[in-house]
Amino acid sequence: MSRSNEGNDNLYFLAIRKNKVTIYEYNVEFSKSIISDIEEEIKRSENITSQNDDTTQKVVINNTNNHITPLKRSTNKFNNDYLINRGISIYREYEGVELATCTHDYKKIILVRKNDLNVAEIIDIKTDEHISYIKTKTQIKRIVTSPRDSHIVLHCQYKPDISNKNLYIYKIGGKNNKKKKKKKDSKETENLEENDQNENKHNNLTKTGEIIYNESLVYEMALNSYSNSNWPFFKWTESESNCLCLINNQIYIYKDNNFNAVSDKLKLEHIEFFDVSPEQYITENGENNNGSSNKRKVFLATYERGTKGNSSVFKIFNLDNLSKHIYSKNFFNSDEIKLKWNKNGTSLLLQIHTQVDKEKQSYYGSSNLYFIDTIKLKDVNIMTNKGLIYDTIWSYNQNKFYVCKGEIPADIVLHDKNGNIIHSYGKYKFNTLKLNNNEKLLLTGGFGNLSGDISIWNTISKKEITKTKSSCAVICEFFNDDKHFLTATTHPRLRVDNNIKIYKYNGLIVSKIDFDELYNVIILPFNKIKSQPIDISINPNSDLQKYINKQLGIDSKKVGIYKAPGSTAKTFLNGLGIMARPPKPKSNLPPGCNFVDDEKTSKKKKKKKNPKNKDKKEPF
């Protein structure tokens, strides 16, 4: 079991499964030898098939013509079991877990055990030390921390007979936590009660046995009814200078984590959703300003659902002046919305979805996408054709975005900072878009109801590097080393064959873990890895593709359909086994002649059958 993660380039990820949470470590050195391992497995499978099918192979070879190839060995003989737990070791493991999540810096894990559902444990992942315990009166349902991990929000089960409060904010960061550790070590067993009273006054801590419960409660409230789309219910800006909360059609704003006084409020009828933009120093001319913090702008986006006869409204406010909105857009058909800001808050993507298509052209409803410039206060309609918006992703290093839209096969389109189309990757059966950290690679995948095809693109040359597959995958994420990504099949989307697969950027599967029930996977980028150059000169037609096809069980030489003996029809397969056939030759006969012949033959058959049926009915 590895414990030293300083100075290595290994990858870490957290797997949440039934009653257990495990942090795994993958040794990237195993990725370098994957091709040699595949070749060894190919030789082993060939030896097995040659021993089992030696006689049948000789018969086929002796009877072959010049244009017929020898008997192909079945790809089912190739066994991928060598990939199971390859290069993977357990870094941390926690038993009896009901709920688990991580802080924003991914250095701490927060657990709720099954034997004590109203206690949250905060554990340092590297040292495996318990930093704090937080105890509530009812069962904890959800957990989230502030952007700088100074505060934690606990959403608990509402039981008015036990407690009329079920939403709490505790302070977990800052200098107070370090003082608590020193006081915990310097305590003497003789004066426990006196010390506990002094700590309650200053540090808000009580001691029960060996567990110190953090009672630095800064805010609590009752939340009877809520919408899952508004989680987390408290939303901070990146610097934690502002915290916003929606309560009964009114947004309350707290500054500098002072929850004792409301700095500002905004009331809107029928409000259902709100979001806060990233912070950015912007001048009045729209240029970046790295100077004083007084120039900093933060935008507040709100969505009000329309009532009978009234349209839904999307508004943008300047957080410094909530008296009047700076932008608004009305639309009648909308059931839900999604927002995605760019890194500096100067633009956002507004996705609108209606579950019922009034034109009755799609079973899955209809979607629309708008690009909104918060500086120029202009919008561009991105969805110009029919279909759905499957995925959108902003480029963090460059102010541009990718969209997967339309009907399957969907269009993969790249837009610039003004919403104009830069490049179209074409139409494919994809619904997922992912970028690695240095944004040199774009992953497009078809997961969920699709077959699981994956393509990796070079974002500079806009060309496809490689293609692979992950059937029944639900989760797909890049690691922080820019060279690996994982896919996961989780429960309850699929109740069997739950697994995690680790891929190299060239499409090769380098490791695999099987689970009985896997609920979620979280990549832990706490291990800082230096960015290294990536070979993006490979292409799908390279020799590397044959190893990928071997892992996926695809035989590029084998024809995918039955071909009758003596048939002259020519068929071929591409790299992923997709069949392509030439068009059928046009008949010289007049239109409808086949229909007439079929009709005549069917009548003759009926005439022959009718006398027999009558003879059988005569005795009755």
C-alpha positions as CSV (number, residue, x, y, z in Angstrom):
1,M,0.0,0.0,0.0
2,S,1.7,3.2,-1.2
3,R,1.8,6.2,1.1
4,S,4.4,8.5,-0.4
5,N,2.8,10.6,-3.1
6,E,5.2,13.4,-3.1
7,G,7.3,13.8,-6.2
8,N,5.6,11.1,-8.3
9,D,3.3,11.4,-11.3
10,N,0.9,8.7,-10.2
11,L,-2.9,9.2,-10.6
12,Y,-5.4,9.1,-7.8
13,F,-9.2,8.7,-7.9
14,L,-12.0,8.0,-5.4
15,A,-14.5,5.2,-5.9
16,I,-17.8,5.3,-4.0
17,R,-19.5,1.9,-3.8
18,K,-21.8,0.1,-1.5
19,N,-20.8,0.6,2.2
20,K,-17.3,1.5,1.2
21,V,-15.1,4.3,-0.2
22,T,-11.7,3.6,-1.7
23,I,-9.0,5.9,-2.9
24,Y,-6.9,4.1,-5.6
25,E,-3.5,5.0,-6.9
26,Y,-2.5,4.2,-10.5
27,N,1.2,3.8,-11.4
28,V,1.7,5.5,-14.7
29,E,4.8,3.5,-15.4
30,F,2.5,0.6,-16.4
31,S,1.2,2.7,-19.3
32,K,4.6,2.6,-21.0
33,S,4.6,-1.2,-21.3
34,I,1.0,-1.7,-22.4
35,I,1.8,-2.6,-26.0
36,S,4.3,-5.3,-25.0
37,D,1.7,-6.7,-22.6
38,I,-0.9,-6.8,-25.5
39,E,1.6,-8.6,-27.7
40,E,2.3,-11.2,-25.1
41,E,-1.4,-11.8,-24.7
42,I,-1.8,-12.2,-28.5
43,K,1.0,-14.8,-28.5
44,R,-0.6,-16.7,-25.6
45,S,-4.0,-16.7,-27.3
46,E,-2.4,-17.8,-30.6
47,N,-0.7,-20.7,-28.9
48,I,-4.0,-21.8,-27.4
49,T,-6.0,-21.6,-30.6
50,S,-3.2,-23.4,-32.6
51,Q,-3.3,-26.3,-30.1
52,N,-7.1,-26.5,-30.0
53,D,-7.8,-25.9,-33.7
54,D,-4.7,-27.5,-35.3
55,T,-6.6,-30.1,-37.3
56,T,-9.3,-27.8,-38.6
57,Q,-6.8,-25.2,-39.7
58,K,-4.9,-27.7,-41.8
59,V,-8.0,-28.8,-43.6
60,V,-8.9,-25.2,-44.5
61,I,-5.4,-24.3,-45.7
62,N,-5.1,-27.4,-47.9
63,N,-8.4,-26.5,-49.6
64,T,-7.7,-22.8,-50.0
65,N,-7.5,-21.0,-53.4
66,N,-5.3,-18.1,-54.2
67,H,-7.9,-15.6,-53.3
68,I,-9.1,-17.1,-50.1
69,T,-7.3,-16.4,-46.8
70,P,-6.6,-19.1,-44.2
71,L,-8.9,-19.6,-41.3
72,K,-9.1,-16.6,-39.0
73,R,-8.7,-17.2,-35.3
74,S,-11.6,-15.9,-33.3
75,T,-11.0,-12.7,-31.4
76,N,-12.9,-14.2,-28.4
77,K,-9.8,-16.1,-27.6
78,F,-8.1,-12.8,-26.7
79,N,-8.5,-12.3,-22.9
80,N,-8.5,-8.9,-21.4
81,D,-8.2,-10.2,-17.8
82,Y,-4.6,-9.1,-17.8
83,L,-5.9,-5.5,-17.5
84,I,-7.8,-6.1,-14.2
85,N,-6.1,-4.1,-11.4
86,R,-3.1,-3.6,-13.6
87,G,-0.8,-1.0,-11.9
88,I,-3.5,-0.1,-9.3
89,S,-3.0,-0.2,-5.5
90,I,-5.3,0.9,-2.7
91,Y,-4.2,4.3,-1.2
92,R,-6.9,4.7,1.4
93,E,-10.0,2.8,2.3
94,Y,-13.0,3.6,4.5
95,E,-15.6,1.0,5.6
96,G,-19.3,1.5,6.5
97,V,-19.8,4.8,4.6
98,E,-23.2,6.2,3.7
99,L,-22.2,9.5,2.2
100,A,-18.9,10.8,0.9
101,T,-17.6,13.9,-0.9
102,C,-14.4,16.0,-1.2
103,T,-13.4,19.5,-0.5
104,H,-12.7,21.9,-3.4
105,D,-9.0,21.4,-3.2
106,Y,-9.4,17.6,-3.1
107,K,-7.1,17.3,-0.2
108,K,-9.7,16.3,2.3
109,I,-12.5,13.8,2.3
110,I,-15.8,14.2,4.1
111,L,-17.6,11.0,5.3
112,V,-20.9,10.1,6.9
113,R,-20.8,6.6,8.4
114,K,-23.8,4.2,8.5
115,N,-23.5,3.7,12.2
116,D,-23.8,7.5,12.9
117,L,-25.7,9.2,10.2
118,N,-25.7,12.6,11.9
119,V,-21.9,13.0,12.2
120,A,-19.7,14.3,9.4
121,E,-16.0,13.4,9.5
122,I,-13.4,15.6,7.8
123,I,-10.2,13.6,7.0
124,D,-6.9,14.7,5.5
125,I,-6.3,12.3,2.6
126,K,-2.4,12.5,2.6
127,T,-2.0,12.1,6.4
128,D,-5.2,10.1,7.1
129,E,-5.8,12.3,10.2
130,H,-9.2,13.4,11.4
131,I,-9.4,17.2,11.2
132,S,-12.8,17.7,12.6
133,Y,-16.1,16.1,13.5
134,I,-19.4,17.9,13.0
135,K,-22.6,16.5,14.7
136,T,-26.2,17.4,13.8
137,K,-29.5,16.5,15.3
138,T,-30.9,14.7,12.2
139,Q,-29.5,12.6,9.4
140,I,-27.1,14.4,7.0
141,K,-28.3,14.2,3.4
142,R,-26.0,16.6,1.5
143,I,-22.6,18.2,2.0
144,V,-20.7,21.0,0.2
145,T,-17.9,23.3,1.1
146,S,-17.2,26.9,0.1
147,P,-14.7,27.6,-2.7
148,R,-11.8,28.2,-0.3
149,D,-13.0,25.4,2.0
150,S,-13.4,27.8,4.9
151,H,-17.0,26.8,5.5
152,I,-19.1,23.7,5.1
153,V,-22.8,23.4,4.4
154,L,-24.8,20.5,5.8
155,H,-28.3,19.8,4.5
156,C,-30.1,17.4,7.0
157,Q,-33.4,15.6,7.1
158,Y,-36.2,17.8,8.3
159,K,-37.8,16.5,11.5
160,P,-39.7,19.2,13.4
161,D,-40.3,17.0,16.4
162,I,-36.5,16.7,16.9
163,S,-35.3,20.1,15.5
164,N,-36.9,22.9,13.5
165,K,-33.6,23.6,11.7
166,N,-32.1,21.4,8.9
167,L,-29.6,23.6,7.0
168,Y,-26.4,24.5,8.8
169,I,-23.1,26.4,8.0
170,Y,-20.0,25.6,10.0
171,K,-16.6,27.2,10.0
172,I,-13.9,24.7,9.3
173,G,-11.0,26.7,7.9
174,G,-8.7,29.4,9.2
175,K,-6.4,29.8,12.2
176,N,-8.9,28.6,14.7
177,N,-8.5,25.0,13.5
178,K,-4.7,25.0,14.2
179,K,-5.3,26.4,17.7
180,K,-7.8,23.7,18.4
181,K,-5.2,21.0,17.6
182,K,-2.6,22.5,20.0
183,K,-5.2,22.8,22.8
184,K,-6.3,19.2,22.1
185,D,-2.7,18.0,22.6
186,S,-2.0,20.1,25.7
187,K,-5.0,19.1,27.7
188,E,-4.6,17.4,31.0
189,T,-6.9,14.8,32.3
190,E,-7.3,16.5,35.7
191,N,-9.3,19.6,34.7
192,L,-11.5,18.3,31.8
193,E,-14.6,20.1,32.8
194,E,-12.9,23.5,33.3
195,N,-11.1,23.3,30.0
196,D,-14.3,22.3,28.2
197,Q,-16.1,25.4,29.5
198,N,-13.2,27.7,28.4
199,E,-13.2,26.1,24.9
200,N,-16.9,26.6,24.6
201,K,-16.4,30.3,25.2
202,H,-13.5,30.8,22.8
203,N,-13.3,27.9,20.3
204,N,-16.8,26.4,20.5
205,L,-15.6,22.9,21.1
206,T,-16.9,20.1,23.4
207,K,-15.2,16.8,24.2
208,T,-17.0,13.5,24.4
209,G,-14.7,10.7,25.0
210,E,-11.9,11.0,22.4
211,I,-13.9,12.8,19.8
212,I,-13.9,16.6,19.6
213,Y,-17.0,18.0,17.9
214,N,-16.8,21.2,16.0
215,E,-19.5,23.6,17.1
216,S,-18.4,26.6,15.2
217,L,-21.9,27.1,13.9
218,V,-22.3,30.4,12.0
219,Y,-25.8,30.0,10.5
220,E,-28.8,27.7,10.6
221,M,-32.2,27.8,9.1
222,A,-35.3,25.6,8.3
223,L,-35.7,24.5,4.7
224,N,-39.0,22.7,4.1
225,S,-39.4,22.9,0.4
226,Y,-36.6,23.2,-2.1
227,S,-35.6,22.4,-5.7
228,N,-32.7,20.1,-6.6
229,S,-31.6,22.5,-9.3
230,N,-30.7,25.1,-6.7
231,W,-28.2,22.9,-4.9
232,P,-25.9,24.1,-3.4
233,F,-28.4,26.4,-1.6
234,F,-25.6,28.8,-0.6
235,K,-23.5,30.0,-3.5
236,W,-20.2,31.9,-2.9
237,T,-18.1,34.0,-5.2
238,E,-14.6,32.6,-5.8
239,S,-13.0,34.9,-3.2
240,E,-15.8,34.2,-0.7
241,S,-16.5,38.0,-0.5
242,N,-20.2,37.3,-1.2
243,C,-22.5,34.5,-0.3
244,L,-26.0,34.2,-1.7
245,C,-29.0,32.2,-0.7
246,L,-32.5,31.9,-2.1
247,I,-35.4,31.8,0.5
248,N,-39.1,32.2,-0.5
249,N,-38.6,34.1,-3.8
250,Q,-36.0,36.4,-2.2
251,I,-32.2,36.3,-2.6
252,Y,-30.2,37.2,0.5
253,I,-26.6,38.4,0.1
254,Y,-24.0,38.2,2.9
255,K,-20.6,39.8,2.7
256,D,-17.3,38.5,4.0
257,N,-19.0,35.4,5.5
258,N,-20.8,37.6,8.0
259,F,-24.1,35.7,8.3
260,N,-25.4,37.9,11.2
261,A,-26.3,40.8,8.9
262,V,-27.8,40.8,5.4
263,S,-25.9,43.3,3.2
264,D,-28.5,43.3,0.3
265,K,-31.5,41.4,-0.9
266,L,-33.4,40.9,-4.2
267,K,-37.0,39.8,-4.4
268,L,-38.4,38.3,-7.6
269,E,-41.8,36.7,-8.1
270,H,-41.7,33.0,-9.3
271,I,-37.9,32.8,-9.2
272,E,-36.7,29.2,-9.5
273,F,-33.0,29.5,-10.1
274,F,-30.0,31.8,-9.6
275,D,-26.3,31.6,-10.2
276,V,-23.2,33.8,-9.6
277,S,-20.6,34.5,-12.2
278,P,-16.8,34.2,-11.7
279,E,-15.1,37.3,-10.5
280,Q,-13.1,39.5,-12.8
281,Y,-11.5,42.9,-12.7
282,I,-13.2,44.8,-15.6
283,T,-13.1,48.5,-16.5
284,E,-16.0,50.4,-18.0
285,N,-14.5,49.9,-21.5
286,G,-14.7,46.1,-21.0
287,E,-10.9,45.6,-20.7
288,N,-9.3,43.5,-18.0
289,N,-7.9,45.4,-15.0
290,N,-5.5,43.8,-12.6
291,G,-5.5,46.7,-10.3
292,S,-7.6,47.5,-7.2
293,S,-10.4,45.2,-6.1
294,N,-12.9,48.1,-6.3
295,K,-13.1,47.5,-10.0
296,R,-14.2,43.9,-9.6
297,K,-17.5,42.9,-11.1
298,V,-19.7,40.0,-10.2
299,F,-22.9,39.2,-12.1
300,L,-26.1,37.6,-10.8
301,A,-28.2,35.5,-13.1
302,T,-31.9,34.7,-12.3
303,Y,-34.6,32.7,-13.9
304,E,-38.3,33.3,-13.3
305,R,-40.8,30.7,-14.5
306,G,-43.7,32.0,-16.5
307,T,-47.3,31.6,-15.3
308,K,-50.4,31.3,-17.5
309,G,-50.3,33.9,-20.2
310,N,-46.9,35.2,-19.1
311,S,-43.5,34.3,-20.4
312,S,-40.5,33.1,-18.5
313,V,-37.8,35.7,-17.9
314,F,-34.0,35.3,-17.6
315,K,-32.2,38.4,-16.1
316,I,-28.7,39.4,-15.3
317,F,-27.9,41.9,-12.5
318,N,-24.7,43.6,-11.4
319,L,-24.2,42.4,-7.9
320,D,-23.2,46.0,-6.8
321,N,-26.5,47.4,-8.0
322,L,-29.6,45.1,-7.8
323,S,-32.1,47.9,-8.3
324,K,-32.3,47.3,-12.1
325,H,-31.2,44.4,-14.3
326,I,-28.7,45.0,-17.1
327,Y,-30.0,42.2,-19.4
328,S,-33.3,40.3,-19.8
329,K,-34.6,37.7,-22.2
330,N,-38.2,36.3,-22.4
331,F,-39.3,32.9,-23.7
332,F,-42.5,31.0,-23.5
333,N,-41.5,27.4,-23.8
334,S,-39.1,26.5,-21.0
335,D,-39.1,23.8,-18.4
336,E,-35.5,24.0,-17.2
337,I,-32.3,26.0,-17.9
338,K,-28.6,25.4,-17.5
339,L,-25.9,28.1,-17.3
340,K,-22.2,27.9,-18.1
341,W,-19.9,30.9,-17.5
342,N,-16.6,31.5,-19.1
343,K,-13.6,31.8,-16.8
344,N,-13.8,35.6,-16.4
345,G,-17.6,36.0,-16.4
346,T,-17.7,38.1,-19.6
347,S,-19.9,35.6,-21.4
348,L,-22.2,32.7,-20.7
349,L,-24.1,30.0,-22.4
350,L,-27.8,29.8,-21.6
351,Q,-29.4,26.4,-22.4
352,I,-33.2,26.2,-22.4
353,H,-35.0,22.8,-22.5
354,T,-38.6,22.0,-23.0
355,Q,-39.6,18.4,-22.1
356,V,-42.6,18.4,-24.5
357,D,-42.1,19.4,-28.1
358,K,-45.3,21.2,-29.2
359,E,-44.4,20.6,-32.9
360,K,-44.3,16.9,-32.1
361,Q,-41.1,16.4,-34.0
362,S,-39.1,14.9,-31.1
363,Y,-39.9,12.5,-28.3
364,Y,-37.2,14.0,-26.1
365,G,-38.5,17.6,-26.3
366,S,-36.7,20.6,-27.7
367,S,-33.7,22.7,-26.8
368,N,-32.3,26.1,-27.5
369,L,-28.9,27.7,-26.8
370,Y,-28.0,31.3,-26.5
371,F,-24.5,32.9,-26.3
372,I,-24.8,36.1,-24.1
373,D,-22.1,38.7,-23.9
374,T,-22.3,40.4,-20.5
375,I,-20.1,43.3,-21.5
376,K,-21.8,44.3,-24.8
377,L,-25.2,42.9,-23.5
378,K,-25.8,41.1,-26.8
379,D,-27.0,37.5,-27.5
380,V,-26.5,35.1,-30.3
381,N,-28.8,32.1,-31.1
382,I,-26.5,29.1,-31.4
383,M,-29.3,26.5,-32.0
384,T,-30.3,27.4,-35.6
385,N,-31.5,23.9,-36.6
386,K,-33.8,21.3,-35.0
387,G,-32.7,18.8,-32.3
388,L,-31.3,18.8,-28.8
389,I,-28.3,20.4,-27.1
390,Y,-26.3,17.4,-25.8
391,D,-23.3,19.1,-24.3
392,T,-21.4,22.4,-24.1
393,I,-17.9,23.1,-22.8
394,W,-15.9,26.3,-22.4
395,S,-12.3,26.5,-23.2
396,Y,-10.6,27.8,-20.1
397,N,-7.3,29.0,-21.6
398,Q,-9.0,30.5,-24.7
399,N,-12.3,32.3,-24.9
400,K,-14.1,29.9,-27.1
401,F,-16.6,27.0,-26.6
402,Y,-17.6,23.7,-28.1
403,V,-21.2,22.6,-28.7
404,C,-22.7,19.1,-29.5
405,K,-26.1,19.8,-31.0
406,G,-28.8,18.6,-33.4
407,E,-30.2,15.3,-34.2
408,I,-28.1,12.1,-33.8
409,P,-25.7,12.0,-35.5
410,A,-25.0,15.3,-33.8
411,D,-22.9,18.3,-35.0
412,I,-19.7,19.1,-33.1
413,V,-19.0,22.8,-33.6
414,L,-16.4,25.2,-32.3
415,H,-17.4,28.9,-31.7
416,D,-15.3,31.9,-31.0
417,K,-15.8,34.6,-28.2
418,N,-18.5,36.3,-30.3
419,G,-20.5,33.2,-30.9
420,N,-19.4,32.8,-34.5
421,I,-18.6,29.3,-35.9
422,I,-14.9,28.7,-36.3
423,H,-14.8,25.0,-37.2
424,S,-17.2,22.1,-37.6
425,Y,-15.9,18.6,-36.8
426,G,-18.7,16.9,-38.6
427,K,-21.6,14.7,-37.6
428,Y,-21.1,11.8,-35.3
429,K,-23.0,9.7,-32.8
430,F,-21.7,11.6,-29.8
431,N,-23.3,13.4,-26.9
432,T,-20.3,14.2,-24.6
433,L,-17.5,16.7,-24.8
434,K,-14.3,16.8,-22.6
435,L,-11.1,18.8,-22.7
436,N,-7.9,17.9,-20.9
437,N,-6.2,20.5,-18.7
438,N,-3.8,21.9,-21.4
439,E,-6.7,21.8,-23.9
440,K,-4.6,20.1,-26.6
441,L,-7.0,17.2,-26.7
442,L,-10.8,17.1,-27.2
443,L,-12.7,13.9,-26.3
444,T,-16.0,13.3,-28.0
445,G,-18.0,10.3,-26.8
446,G,-21.4,8.7,-27.2
447,F,-22.5,7.5,-23.8
448,G,-25.8,6.7,-22.1
449,N,-28.2,5.3,-24.8
450,L,-25.4,5.4,-27.4
451,S,-22.9,2.6,-28.2
452,G,-19.9,4.2,-26.3
453,D,-17.7,5.2,-29.2
454,I,-14.9,7.6,-28.3
455,S,-12.8,9.9,-30.5
456,I,-9.8,12.0,-29.5
457,W,-9.1,15.1,-31.5
458,N,-6.1,17.4,-31.8
459,T,-7.5,20.9,-31.0
460,I,-4.7,22.6,-32.9
461,S,-4.9,20.8,-36.2
462,K,-8.7,19.9,-35.7
463,K,-7.9,16.3,-36.8
464,E,-8.8,13.0,-35.2
465,I,-6.0,11.3,-33.4
466,T,-7.5,8.0,-32.4
467,K,-10.7,6.2,-31.7
468,T,-11.7,3.7,-29.1
469,K,-14.8,2.5,-27.2
470,S,-16.3,2.2,-23.7
471,S,-19.7,0.4,-23.8
472,C,-22.3,1.4,-21.2
473,A,-20.2,4.1,-19.8
474,V,-21.8,6.8,-17.6
475,I,-18.8,8.9,-16.4
476,C,-15.9,10.1,-18.4
477,E,-13.2,12.5,-17.1
478,F,-9.6,13.4,-17.9
479,F,-6.9,13.0,-15.2
480,N,-4.7,15.9,-14.2
481,D,-1.7,14.6,-16.1
482,D,-3.4,15.4,-19.5
483,K,-2.4,11.9,-20.8
484,H,-5.0,9.6,-19.2
485,F,-8.8,9.6,-18.8
486,L,-11.2,7.2,-17.2
487,T,-14.7,5.9,-17.9
488,A,-17.1,4.3,-15.4
489,T,-20.2,2.2,-15.6
490,T,-22.2,3.0,-12.4
491,H,-25.2,1.9,-10.5
492,P,-28.2,2.3,-10.9
493,R,-27.8,3.2,-14.6
494,L,-26.5,-0.4,-15.1
495,R,-27.0,-2.9,-12.2
496,V,-24.4,-5.4,-13.6
497,D,-20.9,-5.1,-14.9
498,N,-20.0,-2.0,-13.0
499,N,-16.4,-1.1,-13.7
500,I,-13.8,1.7,-14.1
501,K,-11.5,1.7,-17.2
502,I,-8.4,3.8,-17.4
503,Y,-7.3,4.9,-21.0
504,K,-4.2,6.5,-22.4
505,Y,-4.8,9.4,-24.7
506,N,-3.9,7.2,-27.7
507,G,-7.0,5.0,-27.0
508,L,-5.4,2.0,-25.3
509,I,-6.9,0.6,-22.2
510,V,-4.2,0.4,-19.6
511,S,-6.2,-0.8,-16.5
512,K,-9.6,-1.9,-15.3
513,I,-11.4,-2.5,-12.0
514,D,-14.6,-4.4,-11.6
515,F,-17.3,-3.7,-8.9
516,D,-20.5,-5.2,-7.7
517,E,-22.1,-1.8,-7.2
518,L,-20.3,1.4,-8.1
519,Y,-22.1,4.7,-7.4
520,N,-19.6,7.4,-8.3
521,V,-16.0,8.2,-9.3
522,I,-14.1,11.4,-8.4
523,I,-10.7,12.2,-9.8
524,L,-8.3,13.6,-7.1
525,P,-5.9,16.1,-8.6
526,F,-4.1,16.9,-5.3
527,N,-0.9,15.4,-6.7
528,K,0.7,18.2,-8.7
529,I,2.1,16.8,-12.0
530,K,4.3,18.8,-14.4
531,S,2.8,19.0,-17.9
532,Q,4.8,17.0,-20.4
533,P,4.6,17.1,-24.2
534,I,2.1,14.8,-25.9
535,D,2.6,13.0,-29.2
536,I,-0.4,14.3,-31.2
537,S,0.9,13.2,-34.6
538,I,-0.8,9.8,-34.4
539,N,-3.8,9.1,-36.5
540,P,-6.6,6.4,-36.6
541,N,-5.0,4.6,-39.5
542,S,-1.7,4.0,-37.6
543,D,-0.4,0.6,-36.4
544,L,-1.6,1.5,-32.9
545,Q,-5.2,1.0,-34.0
546,K,-4.8,-2.7,-34.4
547,Y,-3.9,-3.0,-30.7
548,I,-7.0,-1.0,-29.8
549,N,-9.1,-3.2,-31.9
550,K,-7.6,-6.3,-30.2
551,Q,-8.6,-4.9,-26.8
552,L,-12.1,-4.1,-28.0
553,G,-12.6,-7.5,-29.7
554,I,-12.8,-6.0,-33.2
555,D,-11.4,-7.9,-36.1
556,S,-10.8,-5.5,-38.9
557,K,-10.3,-8.3,-41.4
558,K,-13.5,-10.1,-40.6
559,V,-16.6,-9.2,-42.5
560,G,-19.5,-8.2,-40.2
561,I,-22.4,-9.7,-42.3
562,Y,-23.2,-13.1,-43.8
563,K,-22.0,-13.4,-47.4
564,A,-23.5,-16.3,-49.4
565,P,-21.1,-18.6,-51.3
566,G,-20.5,-17.2,-54.8
567,S,-21.7,-13.8,-53.9
568,T,-19.9,-10.9,-55.6
569,A,-21.0,-8.2,-53.1
570,K,-18.0,-6.4,-51.6
571,T,-18.1,-5.1,-48.1
572,F,-15.5,-3.6,-45.8
573,L,-15.1,-2.3,-42.3
574,N,-13.6,0.8,-40.9
575,G,-11.4,1.0,-37.8
576,L,-14.3,0.5,-35.3
577,G,-16.1,-2.2,-37.2
578,I,-18.7,0.0,-38.8
579,M,-19.9,-1.6,-42.0
580,A,-20.2,0.2,-45.3
581,R,-21.8,-1.4,-48.4
582,P,-21.9,-0.1,-52.0
583,P,-25.4,0.9,-53.3
584,K,-27.5,-1.8,-55.0
585,P,-27.5,-1.7,-58.8
586,K,-30.7,-0.2,-60.3
587,S,-33.1,-2.6,-61.9
588,N,-33.9,-2.2,-65.6
589,L,-37.5,-3.4,-65.0
590,P,-40.3,-0.8,-64.8
591,P,-41.3,0.5,-61.4
592,G,-43.8,-1.7,-59.5
593,C,-43.2,-4.8,-61.5
594,N,-41.9,-6.7,-58.4
595,F,-45.0,-5.7,-56.5
596,V,-47.2,-7.2,-59.3
597,D,-45.3,-10.5,-59.3
598,D,-45.5,-10.8,-55.6
599,E,-49.2,-10.2,-55.6
600,K,-49.8,-12.9,-58.2
601,T,-47.8,-15.5,-56.4
602,S,-49.5,-14.8,-53.1
603,K,-52.9,-15.3,-54.8
604,K,-51.8,-18.6,-56.2
605,K,-50.7,-19.8,-52.8
606,K,-54.1,-18.8,-51.3
607,K,-56.0,-20.8,-54.0
608,K,-54.0,-23.9,-53.2
609,K,-54.6,-23.6,-49.4
610,N,-58.3,-22.9,-49.6
611,P,-59.4,-26.3,-50.9
612,K,-57.5,-28.1,-48.2
613,N,-59.1,-26.0,-45.5
614,K,-62.5,-26.7,-46.9
615,D,-61.9,-30.4,-46.9
616,K,-61.0,-30.3,-43.3
617,K,-64.1,-28.4,-42.3
618,E,-66.5,-30.9,-44.1
619,P,-66.9,-33.4,-41.2
620,F,-68.1,-30.6,-38.9
